[in-house]
Amino acid sequence: MLTSLLLKNYKCFPVLELPLMPLTLLTGLNSSGKSSVLQSFSLLHQSIVKNERSSELDLNGDFVSLGTVGDVLNELVGGKKFQIGLKSDSFECTWEFDAENRKSLYAPIDKLFWRNADRTNEGEFWSSKEYSSSENLQNFLPGDLDNNPDAQTLANTLRNLQYLCAERVGPRDVYPAGNSSSFPNVGVHGENTPWVLDQFSEVKPVSELLVVGATQTLQRQVEAWMREFFPGAGLDIMSVPRTNFVNLGLRTSESESFHRPQNVGYGLTHVLPIITACLSGSRNSILLIENPEAHLHPRGQSLMGEFLARVAACGMQIIVETHSDHVLNGARKAVKNKIIKHEQVAIHYFTPNQESRVVSPLIDKNGNLDSWPEGFFDQFDVDTSSLIGWGEQNDVPAK
């Protein structure tokens, strides 16, 4: 599992070292850097998937499109380099990219820094090595790390990463087939979800810790979890003969027949990719989700926070960008109910303040937070105070 992300001279961050846990919640004001964090992972992923021998960061692809090197480089610091680094308990890997050509659509790797934890009978020490851009790279890693288990774990983690952006596809008559027969990926917009359910239903069993009922197959478990959010919900998946499309039927009651997705509302089609990605994922894989609360009522948003915590507790690493206090409280309830340990949850509040851009309240075993920064899910209190005349609309009541 990754324990931290390092960003240097990247987008709005002069320097950021962000702790990561099995469940990491990114919250805060708009345009404060949350999406930039998720995009840094997606840049690495799409560069590897597009060309495993590449030595350049591909800034524009199927997963994320950020423009030119000048768009990625931090405007205030400037300079000719930027860095993205990942760390676990046993390794650190940092890529330094050449940003001299501001108009380029690719950022070449200038240097790569690798550190490994070597454990002996006398304790632990770290060995470090620096690589130049001329090294023979595969999956963004040097060739002499081919037999390094940590390096292979990192490569597999980045290659199998899934990213669900906020702009998920809504109801459609048909959905496309995916482009991989070995790895279930619902697609950045969730567009491949019906195909994943059709292709991997019988061959991708769900973790026993997440199974609801008796049947462990992927499609039946996705359907069971959909019913937790939408009582009576059902799925009907069918490949369209002689095409690369899949048809999806949905219902909201067991007494009804299946309908076109257009006739059952947006909530089901926006939640379905999240549940499918979570239940089809593997241990130590990473799932990035933007706004899982979209088109969900408050109870569903709270249940989503609890569901994501449950999946994270089973071994998948989930990083969520959310504006929902209900999602946050669902995760807090999961801690209180011992679904996930409080040490496995990280909460980061992003602000426009350049000196203290990220504030990270700590959560205890009862789901309580040790601090409540100004602007951190306090708008209900602000508005209530204004309505009852306790202060001006923008005043923040004491916690």
Helices and strands as residue ranges (DSSP letters): E 2-10, E 13-19, E 23-28, H 34-50, E 56-58, H 69-72, E 81-88, E 91-98, E 106-120, E 123-132, E 137-138, E 141-142, G 143-145, H 149-159, E 162-164, E 175-176, H 193-199, G 208-210, H 218-229, E 234-239, E 245-251, G 261-263, H 266-280, E 286-290, H 298-313, E 317-321, H 325-336, G 342-344, E 345-350, E 358-359, H 379-387
